[in-house]
Amino acid sequence: MWIHIEPLDVLLFRDSRPFDAGEQARATGIFPPTGLPFAGALRSRIIKKQGIAFSDYKDKENKKGWDLVGSPDDFGPLSFAGPFLTLGRNHARYPIPRDLVKTKEGHLERLKLVECAKDSGASSPPCLSCHLVSGGGETNEAEDGYLDDVEFMHYLKNDVTPKMQGEAVAVNEPRVGIGRNAAGTAEKGLIYTAVYTRLVKKDKNKERAAFLFRMQSENGGEEALLGEKGIISLGGEARSAYFSVLKEEEAPSLFSEKTKNELLGKLTGKSKFKLCLLTPAVFKKGWLPDGIDEQGEEDNKSYFFSLGDGVKARLVAAAVGKRREIGGWNLAARGPRPLKRAVPAGSVYFFQTAKALTKEQANVLMDTFHLKTAMNHSSGDQAARYLRGAGLGLACVGCWE
């Protein structure tokens, strides 16, 4: 079930840096946010709608509502995907993959894979056989734009270079605050600034920026749990947001069965494919996706994963961004969750097989990775399992060359 979430006020999604009264004067946030505050807001809404007292929910002996929304440290039957920015009702925006760069003229350009020697000085890990280079000319990372459903499909199918949606969908809004004592008067030395985020409204077509977020339950009946529409408290300071459930035909086209079949047809008969992260991911081996096996010595490693029938895909290159620190807030324990280092959304991994993929092998690839979490080590790591349940690690499959 897809949910449209429209903020009714500014939002604050805090980053991992501490903010202690009297020590720091500026509280900053992160944008776009992860799925953690959205999953928490929807779970709180369900608990309230089902008439469950929060004191009963967080009681480990009582466990009231755990069968519906999981425990404070586990999502139980629930799973989430997103959030994705949208303009209007269902015009989703996705992070620009890191093998696309912006030219001096503001257009997108695909980076090319070239063979590299071990002593080439490339920034890629020395065990990978290729690195990414631009076609010439001045280029920069495309950090200030997004791809919509249509353009993102062009990227995944590798047919034409996608066009970037560069319009601003959010602006920072700093606000000054004053710390107060128990008497309600200003406390000396406790003036601070908090940087909030405000989603913009497009005057031309009156489309307001919002979020799309998917919630699924193993038990079904998601709309009965949450309700068709209503108000939730979102992010730091519990700012208000209005949610409404999308109709089935309004769901983002990237997640449709038609799109999956189109990609399956493109991958069949090809030997080169890539994985792109739609949301940040916490992997057991840092930058390396879970489920990929290492072979060889430290200075001469190779990375593979199996597609069945003895067919292996080898990792030949990666475009990985700067790590993110992700934690979250445990409302039941009234304290922060453990920080985890995450690979950012938009990171891309390039693979190659010795022979072209059959339709059956392409099916295995799609069923394993496409619009599924790439975080598969989480069974033994409670914190990582919680992040996976909140929608982190969501990946998609595409072609290259």
N, C-alpha and C positions, 0 to 999 in steps of 0.2 A: 504494500500500500504506500503510495507516494503522498507526501504532505507538503503543502505550500505554507511557508512560514514568513509572515510579514511583520517586521519590527514596528512597534508603535512609538518608539523612542530611540534615543541613542543606545548603543551597545558597548559593553566592555568585556573583552575576552582577554584575561590577564595572561602575560607571558610567564616564564619560569623565574624571572629575576625577583628577588625579595623586595618587599616594600614595607619597611618598618617605620612607625611613627618617630619623627625626630632624627632619622638617619638618612632617608631618601626623600627628595622633594618632588619626584616625578614618577608617576605610575604609568607604565606603558602596556600596550596590549598587542595581540597578534591578529592578523587578518590576511587571508581568510581563515576562519576558525576550523578546528577539527570537529568531529562528530560528538565529542564528549559532552559539551554543554547541551547539545540538542537531545541526545539520548537521555541525559539526566532530567531535562525539562519534561520530556514526554512521559518518562516513568513516573515523575512526580504527579503529572496530570492524571495518569491512570490510577495511581494509588488514591488520589483524592476522589476521582469519579466513582471508584468502586467502594467508597465509604470506609476505607481502611485508615485508621489512625496511624500517623507516622511513628509514634512511640511503639505501637504493636509491630509495625513493619521492621523496624531496626532491632527489635528484640530477637536475639538469636535462639531463644527457647520457643518463642511464639511462632516466628517465621510466617506471619500472616501476609499473604500476597506474594510470597516467593514463587508460588506455582504460576503466577501471572507475569511477573516482571523480573524474576530472579532475586538474588540477595544483593545487599549493598556492594559486594565485591564481584558479582557475576550477573550477567544479563539473563541467565536461565534460558527460557524458550524464545526470548527476543533477539533479533539481530537488526542492524541498521546499516545504511549506506548513505554517504554524503558527508556534509552538506555541499550542494552545488548552488552557486549564485544563479539567479534567473532575472530576466527583465520581463515583466508581465506574468502571466499565469504559469507557463511551462516552457519558456525559452531558455533552456539550461546553458550555462557557461562553464567550460572546463579549463583547468590550468594548461598553459602552453607547454608542450613537451620540450625537454631541454636539448633535443637535437634540432630545434628550430631557433634561429636567431633573428634579430631585427636589423635590417640594413639601415644605412644612413638616411634613406628616403622613407623609412618607416614600414617597409614591406617585410614579410617573413621569408626566410631562406633556409632550406634544409642543409644541415651539415653533412659532409660526405665521409664515408669510412675509407681509410687508406691503410694499407699494410705498414707496420712499423717494426723496425729492428729493436731489440731489447735495449740498446744503448742510444736510442733516438732522442732521449730526453723528454718524451711525451709524459703528460701528467697521468695517463691511464695506468692502472696496475701493470707491472712488467709482464705478467703472465698472460695478458690479453693481447691478441695478435693484431688488433686494429685500433686506431684512434680517430677522433672526429676532427675534421678541418673545414673551414669555410671556403667558398669558391673564390675568395679574393675580395678586396674592398673592406671598408670599415663596417664592423658588425658589433652588436651588443646583445646581452641577454634580454629576452622579451619578457620582462618581469611585470610590466604594467598593462597587460592585456589578457584576453581570454579567447577561446574558440567555442563557437556554438555547435549544436548537434551536427549541422550540415558540414561545417568546416572540419570538425573533428573526424568525421567519417572520411573526408578527403585525405586527412592525415593517415588514418589507419589503413586505408586501401592503397595509399601511395600512388594515387592517380594524378592529382594536381597539387601544387603547393597551396596550403590553406591560407585564407585571409584572416587577419587578426581583428577581433572586436576590441578596439582600444579605448572606447568611451569609459569614463570613470563611473563606477557603480557604487563607490563608497568614498567618503572623505573623513579625515581626522578632525575631531572637534575637541581641542583642549579645554578643560574647565578647571577653574581654581577652587580649591576647597580649604576649609579651616577646621583643624581638629578642635574638639570641644571637651571640656572636663565634665565631671559628674554634675556640676551645677548648671551645665548648658551654656557656659560662657567660653569665649575663645581661649585656647591654651597657647601660651607663649611658645614661639618657634615651631608651630605645627601648621604652617601654611604649605599647601602642596598643590600639584597639578596632576590631574588624571586625564589621559588621552583616550577619549571615546571614539567610536566609529558610528557614522550616520550613513545609512543607505540612501542613495539619491533617487529623485523622481524625474523622469524624462518629460519635460514640458511639451515637447513636440507631439508625442503620442500618448502622454499621460500614463506611461508604464512605470511602475515603481519597482525598484530593485528589491528582491526578496531571496529566500532560500528554498531549495527543494531538498527534501530529506525522506528516505525510505525506511519504513518500519515493517518488519515481518515477524510473525509468531509461529512457532512450530504447532501451536494449538489452533491456529486460524482465528477468525473473528476479530481482526485488528480494529475495525471501525467500531465494533461494539465495546471494545476495551477503552478506546480513546475518545470516541465521539466524532461526529462529522465535522464539527468546528468548535472554536472556543478560544480562550486566552491561556497562554502559558507564561511562566517566568523564565527568562532566558539570560544566561551569562552572569557576570559579576553584577552585584547590586540588584539582581532579579528583575531586570527591566521587562516590560510587558511586550508580548508579541501575539499576533492573531494567527491561528492556524486553521486550515481547511483542507479536507481530503480531496485529492484529485480524482476525477473519473478515470477509468482504465485507459480510455483513448487519449487522455491528457498526459500520460506518463512520458518521460523523455524518450525520444526515438532511439537514442543510443542503446537503451535497455530492451528494445523490442526484439521479438523473435525474427522479424524480417531482417533487421540489421545483422543479427548473429548469422543468419544464413548467407547474407551477402559476403560477410567476412570469411565464412567457411569456404565459399566458392573461390575467393581470392587466394586463400592459403593453400588450397589443394593444388598439387603440382609445383609448389614453390619449396625452396630449401632454406629460405631466409625469412625470419620473422622477428618481431620485437615485443617486449612487454613494457607497458607504460603505466606508471602509478597514477591513479586518479586522486588518491588521498595519501597522506604520509604513512610510512610503514616502519615498524620496529622489527628488525631482523636479528636472529640469534648471532649471526656473524657480521654484524655491522652493516656494511653496504651491500652484502651479498644476499639475494633473496633466498628464503627457506626452500628446502627441497632440492637444491643444487649440490651435487657431490663434487668434492675436490679430489684431484688425482695428481700425483707427482710430488716432488720436493718443493721446499719453500720458494726457491728462485726459478722453478720451472713447473709451476702449477697449471692445470687445466681444469675448467669447470664444465660439468655436464649435468643434464637431467634426462631421464628415460621417457620415451613416448610409447614404450611397449614393443614387442616383437624384435628386441635387440636394437632398436633405433634410438640413437642418442643425439641430443641437440647440444652443441658446444657454445658457450658464451664467448663471443669474440670482441665485444666492446661494450662500454657503458657510459652514459651521460648522467652523472649523479650530482645533484646540487648540494649546497651546504646543509649540514645536519640541523635538525630542529630538536629542541628539548620539549618533551611532552609529558605532562603529569596529570593534572586535574584535581578536583576537590571532592573529598569524601564527605558528603553531607551527613551521613549517619554518624561517622566518627568525628565530624567537625574538625577536619584537618586535611592537609595536602596528601595526594597520592604520590607514590614513588616516581621520580623523574626517569624518563627513558629517552635515549637518543634515537631519533627517527630519521630515515631517509625522506627527503621532501617530496611532495606531489610533483608530478611532471618528470621525475627521473625515468630514464629509459635504458633497457637492457637489450642488446642485440645478440641473436642466436643464429646458428647455421647447422644444418644437418648434411651428412655426406650425400644423401640422395633426396630427391623431391618427395614431399609428403603425399601419402595416399589420402583419400577422403577419410578413412578410418583413423589414421594418425592425426590428421587435422582436427577431427572430432575430439580425440583424446586431449589435444592441446587446448581447444576451446573449453571443453568441460572442466579442465583442470585449472585454467588461469583466467579465462575471459569473464570479467565482471564477478570474479571471485577474489577472496583475500589471498594474498601471497604470503601471509604470516601463518605458517603451518607448524611452528615450533611451540605454540602457545599452551599446549596441553600440560606442560610441566612448569609453566610460569604464570602465576595467577595474574600479575599485573599486565603482562603482555596479552593474556587471554581476554582480560577486560577491555583492553584497547582494541583488540580485533573485533569483539562484539559491538563496539561503538562505531565500527565502520572503517577503521584504519586498515591500510594495506590493500585497498581495493585496486585491482589491476585490470588492464584490458590488453587484447592481443591485436597486433597489426602486422603489415608487410613492410619490408624494406628491399628496395631494388626490384 
